Amino acid sequence: MAEFKPIHVIGGGLAGSEAAWQAAEAGVPVILHEMRPVRGTDAHQTESLAELVCSNSFRSDDWENNAVGLLHAEMRRCGSIIMASADVNQVPAGGALAVDRHGFSAAVQAKIEAHPLIEIRREEIAGLPPDDWDSVVVATGPLTSPALAEAIRAFTGEDSLSFFDAIAPIVHRESIDFDIAWFQSRYDKTGPGGDGADYVNCPLNEAEYNAFIDALLAGEKTDFKEWEKSTPYFEGCLPIEVMAERGRETLRFGPMKPVGLRDPRTGTRPYAVVQLRQDNKLATLFNIVGFQTKLKHGAQTEAFRLIPGLHNAQFARLGGIHRNTFINSPRLLNRDLSMKAMPRLRFAGQVTGVEGYVESAAMGLLAGRFAAAERRGRPLDAPPPETAMGALIGHITGGGDAKTFQPMNVNFGLFPDLEIGKLPKGQDRGKARKQAMARRAVAALDAWLGARAEAAE
């Protein structure tokens, strides 16, 4: 085998771990630089690779009807270390793929440490990488070290774009009152590792709901630092108190919507519901779904214990919020995720302006493949735009408007349109269209992977 200079990957989160894995699996050595524990962050609690700092959910695993599930399927086809580790550490979560966060992270780290072509260096890269690093993947995520973030900002001349992302609280199961709470998934839907009764549901009547809203609105919030005050929230991950400020009914039509659920004590749908999702394989910890918050810890405890079923709740972790930083990718990046002004640098993960665990990992997967292909002298085209990965990378490298660029989850709105013919009476056209787009995506990805395999022979 020919000897290749190493690719340097900065950041050992989901995107960085995936990038390192993909490049090494392609036969190219990798040096993975992770600054923890030398330098910590405001959100991480461990020094483990691929630590999940927010939810433990990878969201829907339904590849035929959901763009996130389709992205899961594509990544599995590409030999993703993130998806493989998630699959063996899944916990019940209805139609979603949720994981035991510690088992997941340990699985990723064990594979990375065991790979003969990957070297892990625990160190901070405090500035632009040295000039002799001719192939670098910057996968530093939303918590990029200040020194590196400032170096990138200074080099590109771009103002730093950033938003706030929040962390949901985790409750000990033994402290939940199951005389009030019950297990059920919405519409009794099953999913990977689940049985249709995967969420803990805490019902609220109208008076209880209004008391809870009052507590949210009155609760003392953590003060923003001066440099944080002008930073916008990401609309897909708003703190619950911010949602409550937009109107008293907002939460009832958001994370507290009661649709698809029946209180077994009454046989009727509650006025509002708080759901908790299993957070570890032992089922001893449950996180409160959609309850990101910037309330101070005392205010959180008081408000959350107003929820029926959680009046004696004991918290393994309370909620929090941190700043996420991302670059203006449509203006700065080429189609292969390399920086236009400095092509030796590639960017991957949330720092590129994708939102979500799997979206971040998918960009790491592509960055690792692009870097390895370049190193081997076989440049690689991006996946077709009909695929989830192709649609997502297309959005951040030109499809999105640079003037208004904001973080984006994968969704079918990013895919090329697809016309479908006349359907039998009663068949849902929107659902049929999504399924047709999903089948088209899988076929396009398989063709892309097959063509690449033939070129490598």
Secondary structure as UniProt FT lines:
FT   STRAND          7..10
FT   HELIX           14..25
FT   TURN            26..27
FT   STRAND          30..34
FT   TURN            36..38
FT   TURN            49..50
FT   STRAND          57..60
FT   TURN            63..65
FT   HELIX           67..77
FT   TURN            78..79
FT   HELIX           81..87
FT   TURN            88..89
FT   STRAND          90..91
FT   TURN            94..95
FT   STRAND          96..99
FT   HELIX           101..114
FT   TURN            116..117
FT   STRAND          118..122
FT   TURN            131..132
FT   STRAND          136..138
FT   HELIX           141..143
FT   HELIX           146..156
FT   STRAND          161..167
FT   STRAND          170..172
FT   HELIX           173..175
FT   TURN            178..180
FT   STRAND          182..183
FT   HELIX           186..188
FT   TURN            192..193
FT   STRAND          199..204
FT   HELIX           206..218
FT   HELIX           226..228
FT   TURN            229..230
FT   HELIX           235..237
FT   HELIX           240..245
FT   TURN            248..249
FT   HELIX           250..253
FT   TURN            254..256
FT   TURN            259..260
FT   TURN            264..267
FT   STRAND          272..278
FT   TURN            281..282
FT   STRAND          285..288
FT   TURN            289..290
FT   HELIX           297..304
FT   TURN            305..306
FT   TURN            308..309
FT   TURN            311..312
FT   STRAND          315..317
FT   STRAND          320..326
FT   HELIX           329..332
FT   TURN            335..336
FT   STRAND          338..339
FT   TURN            340..341
FT   STRAND          342..347
FT   HELIX           349..352
FT   HELIX           357..375
FT   TURN            376..377
FT   TURN            385..386
FT   HELIX           388..394
FT   HELIX           395..399
FT   TURN            402..403
FT   HELIX           412..414
FT   TURN            425..426
FT   HELIX           429..456
//
